[in-house]
């Protein structure tokens, strides 16, 4: 997703009870990947079976998530982290030589 498009993403999470706001997309993506967010989403999903308000909140969040391309952004971030990890693991260790006078 172009940088310009990411500037238009609302930097907040209406799904979580505290309705956190974020300073940039990176922090938003970190939050959406967090255990607390995923736990809140799971609980809301369970509640949505019997509560129309919970169902609407979940539907609104899913629509926001999809319309802002957050799945693609998270996927790109995950791939970049995996590539970085793979590069780190395949790079030969650096050797430090010290000469004592």
Secondary structure, DSSP 8 states (H G I E B T S, - for coil): --HHHHTTS--B-SSSTT--B-SSHHHHHHHHTSHHHHHHHHHHHHHTTT-HHHHHHHHHHHHHHHHTTHHHHHHHHHHHHHHHHHHHHHS----------
